[in-house]
Amino acid sequence: MKLPDAFLAQMREILKDEYDAYLASFDQPRHFGLRVNEAKISVADFLKISPFELKPVEWCHSGFYYDGLQAKPAKHPYYHAGLYYLQEPSAMVPAEILDIEDGDVILDGCAAPGGKSTQLYGRMGTNSLLVANDISASRAQGLLKNLEMAGCTNMLVTASELEKLDMMFDKILIDAPCSGQGMFRKEPQLISAYQNRDGGYYSPIQKKLLKTAAGMLKPGGRLVYSTCTFDPRENEEVIQDALDSDPELRLLPIKGYEGFADGLNGLTDCKRLYPHRIQGEGHFLALLQRKGNSPKPAFEPATFTCDDPFFRHLDPAFLRGHLEVRDERILMVPTLRTGKSVRVLRSGLLLGRMKNNGFEPSQALAMALRKEQFDQVLDLNSSDERVIRYLKGETIDCRQYDLEGWVLICVDGYPLGFARISSGIFKNRYDRNWRYV
Ligand SMILES: C[S@@+](CC[C@H](N)C(=O)[O-])C[C@H]1O[C@@H](n2cnc3c(N)ncnc32)[C@H](O)[C@@H]1O
């Protein structure tokens, strides 16, 4: 791997007598991480059923290392059930250090493909709302899929410039676009992009993003700024710029773990993660708070019913928020609204579509349900070959069960999707864009 000379000179300057150890880390294997999705399963329960050998990631209570040369977790049905997300271990820190409280309105400002959004969602209560935004509409589509797979309901997924959102937040995460120096070991293909766009290119973009996001922080609200790069122009300089331009912002200390290094240029409350010091790739983190205090508004759940026969099988307590009908689509939407010019990919949960022959539930609804919330279930064992056949979109034999109409297909008690059974004929309704390949 040929690393750019200017980058190496910069790292020598930053790391001084640790420089050789850093270079040697390129000869070490990368680490593979898996994070349990607590929106669906507790960490303790997952450890009881985990098909893989796992070792804890010290700085993330739901994060684990797995052996990426042996285990193939993306091929296991539990992945399709949304029980975990595959995430680089250092990338688990930013969402972990944002203290989430029930009732928080949370923004993930640069969210695609959704590793940190799904992590935030897993920790937030049912009275909170997550706004997951990415400026790229195509990347935001992947973000939506990952959030749906994780079972998210109280969310807005947008593809917008931050300033257009026109909302205020209790918690904000800005995982900024960056030159990616910290990922060179894991993804060497980033090196060629770096030759054209180094820290000098990204720094003004990051300064603007952070100041815009900080302006959307309620009094008392907290913001995590993170990058996966080492260049101080993209890290400490961006934080200092935000602090200098807004006297109501202050930097908070971040809990340290063995191997975490302090920020440079006097900003020791920031943290730097280097691959020669920890079992993970390179990252930078800062935690900011706006002075003051904001009371949380009382949350008013509004329940609703729908008279299609499908809904008789659904636990009424599952339905919260408001019902919105758009064309043939039926959504369960949160009460908060964004600015008018915002491109909204999803507001709340798409329950399904009203077709000529009645309501058709969505894939997202299946993923958001718990098995007990639907009264027609076919629960298969993960070792049953019918599970993979279902995920491939095939017909499976279910004549031995007395099932008719919409059925929630589960693996070991965790929903995968719907099927429709009529007179013993199985119609697979697993979303064709999600199929197992
Ligand atoms: C480091 S990636 C985010 C990774 C994501 N947080 C995760 O954990 O999966 C940075 C993202 O910022 C987005 N982005 C770039 N400029 C942006 C802007 N001005 N506003 C919002 N998002 C932006 C990019 O499209 C990219 O998806």
The ligand as an SDF file (V2000), in Angstrom:
LIG
                    3D

 27 29  0  0  0  0  0  0  0  0999 V2000
  -18.9470    9.5810    7.2740 C   0  0  0  0  0  0  0  0  0  0  0  0
  -20.3610    9.4520    6.3020 S   0  0  0  0  0  0  0  0  0  0  0  0
  -21.6100    9.1090    7.5060 C   0  0  0  0  0  0  0  0  0  0  0  0
  -21.6390    7.7020    8.0160 C   0  0  0  0  0  0  0  0  0  0  0  0
  -22.8250    7.4520    8.9140 C   0  0  0  0  0  0  0  0  0  0  0  0
  -22.8740    8.3920   10.0170 N   0  0  0  0  0  0  0  0  0  0  0  0
  -22.8570    6.0400    9.4700 C   0  0  0  0  0  0  0  0  0  0  0  0
  -22.5410    5.8490   10.6410 O   0  0  0  0  0  0  0  0  0  0  0  0
  -23.2740    5.1060    8.7460 O   0  0  0  0  0  0  0  0  0  0  0  0
  -20.7010   11.1200    5.9020 C   0  0  0  0  0  0  0  0  0  0  0  0
  -22.0100   11.3510    5.1740 C   0  0  0  0  0  0  0  0  0  0  0  0
  -22.2090   12.7650    5.1000 O   0  0  0  0  0  0  0  0  0  0  0  0
  -22.9790   13.0380    3.9530 C   0  0  0  0  0  0  0  0  0  0  0  0
  -22.8350   14.4920    3.6800 N   0  0  0  0  0  0  0  0  0  0  0  0
  -21.8650   15.1350    2.9880 C   0  0  0  0  0  0  0  0  0  0  0  0
  -22.1060   16.4600    3.0120 N   0  0  0  0  0  0  0  0  0  0  0  0
  -23.2310   16.6650    3.7400 C   0  0  0  0  0  0  0  0  0  0  0  0
  -23.9820   17.8140    4.1120 C   0  0  0  0  0  0  0  0  0  0  0  0
  -23.6100   19.0370    3.7440 N   0  0  0  0  0  0  0  0  0  0  0  0
  -25.1160   17.6400    4.8360 N   0  0  0  0  0  0  0  0  0  0  0  0
  -25.5000   16.3940    5.2200 C   0  0  0  0  0  0  0  0  0  0  0  0
  -24.8300   15.2700    4.8810 N   0  0  0  0  0  0  0  0  0  0  0  0
  -23.7060   15.4110    4.1710 C   0  0  0  0  0  0  0  0  0  0  0  0
  -22.4030   12.0970    2.9090 C   0  0  0  0  0  0  0  0  0  0  0  0
  -23.3370   11.8480    1.8610 O   0  0  0  0  0  0  0  0  0  0  0  0
  -22.0890   10.8480    3.7410 C   0  0  0  0  0  0  0  0  0  0  0  0
  -23.1280    9.8950    3.6410 O   0  0  0  0  0  0  0  0  0  0  0  0
  1  2  1  0
  2  3  1  0
  2 10  1  0
  3  4  1  0
  4  5  1  0
  5  6  1  0
  5  7  1  0
  7  8  2  0
  7  9  1  0
 10 11  1  0
 11 12  1  0
 11 26  1  0
 12 13  1  0
 13 14  1  0
 13 24  1  0
 14 15  1  0
 14 23  1  0
 15 16  2  0
 16 17  1  0
 17 18  1  0
 17 23  2  0
 18 19  1  0
 18 20  2  0
 20 21  1  0
 21 22  2  0
 22 23  1  0
 24 25  1  0
 24 26  1  0
 26 27  1  0
M  CHG  2   2   1   9  -1
M  END
$$$$
